[in-house]
Amino acid sequence: MNLSFKDLRFIIEAIEHQINAYQERLQVIEDVDENEAADLGNDIKFLELLLADMKRGLEQNTTEREDIAYEKALS
């Protein structure tokens, strides 16, 4: 799948928002529901890995765009 810069930024913001929401929920239920807390902890870790991957994709996308702009400037 080839995502644009805007696509990646939107997905990154959505993932960051979801991580924050899960972290807030985890603080509320941490001592009340161990099963839900464990599930949220796992989901947070998964989202953090996904976020890191999306950010790498964004950096790569940005670098590619800069390379293309540089090559056009040289032409």
Secondary structure, DSSP 8 states (H G I E B T S, - for coil): ----HHHHHHHHHHHHHHHHHHHHHHHHHTTT-HHHHHHHHHHHHHHHHHHHHHHHHHHHHHHHHHHHHHHHHH-
